[in-house]
Amino acid sequence: MNADLPPTFKVVTLWLLLGLTVFLGVQWWLHHQQQTRFHSSGGVIEIVRGPDGHYHWPGRVNDRAVDFLVDTGATSTAISAALARELQLDALGSVQSNTAGGVVSGQVVSGNVTLDGGVVADRLRITALPGLGERPLLGMDVLGRLRWTQAEGVLRIDLRAR
């Protein structure tokens, strides 16, 4: 009895292994790119613009890791209504919010926001919007407290000037 595998099975297995290797390589590269876009040293934070053209600031909402999209056009920090429910954030009331898609009804909730590099906003009033997606928006309610500049694809936050 011949114990060799059929040639088709060998070719398919080889292609699957090659595909898995490429997939894992791309995932490692994306993770590495994310890590190199955020630098914090001596009270200065530098965030390099991502490939999507936006600045991403890693942080936490009530101890849940999130990747904030820095939005200087947003008055307040916003998260999805689903995340607010999941974190069981205290509802403070209703709000109408003007978004790129029009006026949306949401909730004002209270939560603790911690950003990598040492920025903390406890009991922050956060807008919880339905359909926002998984990426929370970091608005001027937090950014306005900081001294920051933007030039040549780098957002620089100087925490020493607070």
HELIX and SHEET records of a PDB file:
HELIX    1   1 PRO A    7  THR A   36  1                                  30    
HELIX    2   2 ALA A   81  GLU A   86  1                                   6    
HELIX    3   3 MET A  140  LEU A  143  1                                   4    
HELIX    4   4 LEU A  159  ALA A  161  5                                   3    
SHEET    1   A 4 PHE A  38  SER A  41  0                                        
SHEET    2   A 4 VAL A  44  VAL A  48 -1                                        
SHEET    3   A 4 VAL A 154  ASP A 158 -1                                        
SHEET    4   A 4 ARG A 147  ALA A 151 -1                                        
SHEET    1   B 6 ALA A  78  SER A  80  0                                        
SHEET    2   B 6 VAL A 119  LEU A 129  1                                        
SHEET    3   B 6 GLY A 102  LEU A 115 -1                                        
SHEET    4   B 6 HIS A  56  VAL A  61 -1                                        
SHEET    5   B 6 ARG A  64  VAL A  70 -1                                        
SHEET    6   B 6 LEU A 137  LEU A 138  1                                        
SHEET    1   C 4 ALA A  78  SER A  80  0                                        
SHEET    2   C 4 VAL A 119  LEU A 129  1                                        
SHEET    3   C 4 GLY A 102  LEU A 115 -1                                        
SHEET    4   C 4 ASP A  90  THR A  99 -1                                        
END                                                                             
